[in-house]
Amino acid sequence: MAISPLHDKDVNADGTKKKPHYHIVFNYKGNKSFEQMDEMARALRAPIPERISGLTGAVRYLTHMDNPEKYQYDNTEIQVFGGFDLESCLALSTGDKRQALKEMLGFISDNNIMHLKDFADYCMSDRAPAGWFELLTERNTLFIKEYIKSNWQKENQVYKE
């Protein structure tokens, strides 16, 4: 099971603050019926459980990773129990990585980024989309560095012949 950080900064559509709450994701090797999950929710005095379409999306919702319009909670505050594999749930799929990389390159071009440090500083900030810093540092640093360098060379008309 995975438990979200305390959601104490969520707001309703009208701007009023929501009551502080947690989200819990249960993951079983075998199927559980809705009735079994509802019985567990009632024992915890929790709302009616919701079926999820995918484990990854449900876990990423624990901190609003894919909902930039909502408050972004810290992934390190997710609590896991029973051998729950949090890392695999938080990781981006290959398609998501490619899309995020395209968005990163677009950001670099649109904002005329000329130095890797400036981009890395942005990726570490609260303003950057979730996952950008990890994507930059895990496997794409050289590619992004060369992209930024070529951006600078194009801007300054510096070419090797």
C-alpha positions as CSV (number, residue, x, y, z in Angstrom):
1,M,0.0,0.0,0.0
2,A,1.1,3.6,-0.6
3,I,-0.2,6.6,1.5
4,S,0.0,10.2,0.3
5,P,1.5,13.0,2.3
6,L,-1.2,14.9,4.2
7,H,-3.2,16.9,1.6
8,D,-3.6,20.0,3.7
9,K,-3.2,22.6,0.9
10,D,-5.9,21.4,-1.5
11,V,-8.6,23.9,-2.6
12,N,-12.1,23.5,-4.0
13,A,-13.1,25.1,-7.3
14,D,-14.5,28.1,-5.5
15,G,-11.1,28.7,-3.8
16,T,-12.1,27.5,-0.3
17,K,-9.7,25.1,1.4
18,K,-10.5,21.4,1.5
19,K,-10.5,19.5,4.7
20,P,-7.0,17.9,5.2
21,H,-7.0,14.3,4.0
22,Y,-4.9,11.4,2.8
23,H,-5.1,9.2,-0.3
24,I,-4.3,5.5,0.0
25,V,-3.5,3.1,-2.9
26,F,-3.8,-0.6,-2.2
27,N,-2.2,-3.1,-4.5
28,Y,-2.8,-6.8,-4.3
29,K,-1.3,-9.7,-6.3
30,G,-4.8,-11.1,-6.8
31,N,-8.1,-9.3,-7.5
32,K,-10.2,-7.8,-4.7
33,S,-13.8,-7.2,-5.2
34,F,-15.3,-3.7,-4.7
35,E,-17.2,-5.1,-1.7
36,Q,-14.0,-6.3,-0.1
37,M,-12.4,-2.8,-0.6
38,D,-15.6,-1.1,0.6
39,E,-15.5,-3.2,3.8
40,M,-11.9,-2.1,4.4
41,A,-12.7,1.5,3.8
42,R,-15.6,1.4,6.2
43,A,-13.3,-0.1,8.9
44,L,-11.0,2.8,8.3
45,R,-13.9,5.3,8.3
46,A,-12.8,6.3,4.8
47,P,-15.0,7.4,1.9
48,I,-16.3,4.9,-0.6
49,P,-13.3,3.5,-2.5
50,E,-12.8,4.4,-6.1
51,R,-11.8,1.9,-8.8
52,I,-8.6,3.0,-10.6
53,S,-7.8,2.4,-14.3
54,G,-4.0,2.2,-13.6
55,L,-1.7,1.8,-10.7
56,T,0.9,4.3,-12.0
57,G,-1.6,7.1,-12.4
58,A,-3.1,6.5,-9.0
59,V,0.3,6.6,-7.3
60,R,1.3,9.7,-9.2
61,Y,-1.9,11.3,-8.0
62,L,-0.8,10.9,-4.4
63,T,1.3,14.1,-4.9
64,H,-0.5,15.5,-7.9
65,M,2.5,14.8,-10.2
66,D,0.4,15.0,-13.4
67,N,-1.9,17.8,-12.2
68,P,0.2,21.0,-12.2
69,E,-2.8,23.2,-11.5
70,K,-3.0,21.5,-8.0
71,Y,-0.6,21.9,-5.1
72,Q,2.5,19.7,-5.6
73,Y,3.2,17.5,-2.6
74,D,6.7,16.0,-2.1
75,N,7.1,12.4,-3.4
76,T,9.6,11.7,-0.6
77,E,6.7,12.0,1.9
78,I,4.8,9.0,0.3
79,Q,4.7,6.2,2.8
80,V,4.8,2.6,1.5
81,F,4.2,-0.7,3.2
82,G,4.2,-4.4,2.3
83,G,6.9,-4.2,-0.4
84,F,5.1,-1.7,-2.5
85,D,7.3,-0.7,-5.5
86,L,7.0,3.1,-5.4
87,E,9.9,3.8,-7.8
88,S,8.4,1.8,-10.7
89,C,5.1,3.6,-10.2
90,L,6.7,7.1,-10.2
91,A,8.9,6.4,-13.2
92,L,7.8,7.8,-16.5
93,S,7.0,5.4,-19.4
94,T,9.2,5.5,-22.5
95,G,6.5,7.5,-24.3
96,D,6.1,9.9,-21.4
97,K,9.9,10.4,-21.3
98,R,10.0,11.2,-25.1
99,Q,7.2,13.7,-24.7
100,A,8.8,15.3,-21.7
101,L,12.1,15.5,-23.5
102,K,10.4,17.2,-26.5
103,E,8.8,19.7,-24.0
104,M,12.2,20.3,-22.4
105,L,13.8,21.1,-25.8
106,G,10.9,23.4,-26.6
107,F,11.4,25.2,-23.3
108,I,15.1,25.6,-24.0
109,S,14.3,27.1,-27.5
110,D,11.4,29.2,-26.4
111,N,13.4,30.7,-23.4
112,N,16.7,31.0,-25.3
113,I,18.5,29.0,-22.7
114,M,22.3,29.2,-23.5
115,H,23.8,27.5,-20.5
116,L,23.2,24.0,-18.9
117,K,23.4,25.6,-15.5
118,D,20.4,27.8,-16.2
119,F,18.4,24.9,-17.4
120,A,19.4,22.7,-14.5
121,D,18.5,25.4,-12.0
122,Y,15.1,25.7,-13.6
123,C,14.6,21.9,-13.5
124,M,15.4,21.9,-9.8
125,S,13.0,24.7,-9.1
126,D,9.3,24.4,-8.0
127,R,8.3,26.0,-11.4
128,A,9.5,23.0,-13.5
129,P,7.1,20.2,-14.4
130,A,7.4,17.1,-12.3
131,G,10.1,14.7,-13.4
132,W,12.2,17.2,-15.4
133,F,15.2,17.2,-13.1
134,E,15.3,13.4,-13.0
135,L,15.0,13.2,-16.8
136,L,17.8,15.7,-17.1
137,T,20.2,14.0,-14.7
138,E,19.5,10.3,-15.3
139,R,20.3,9.8,-19.0
140,N,19.9,12.9,-21.0
141,T,22.4,15.3,-19.7
142,L,24.9,15.0,-22.6
143,F,22.1,15.3,-25.2
144,I,20.6,18.3,-23.6
145,K,24.0,19.9,-23.0
146,E,24.8,19.5,-26.8
147,Y,21.4,20.9,-27.7
148,I,22.0,24.0,-25.5
149,K,25.5,24.3,-26.9
150,S,24.2,24.2,-30.5
151,N,21.5,26.8,-29.5
152,W,24.4,29.0,-28.3
153,Q,26.5,28.4,-31.4
154,K,23.6,29.2,-33.7
155,E,22.8,32.4,-31.8
156,N,26.5,33.4,-31.9
157,Q,27.2,32.1,-35.5
158,V,30.0,29.8,-34.2
159,Y,30.6,26.9,-36.4
160,K,33.6,24.6,-36.9
161,E,34.7,24.1,-40.4
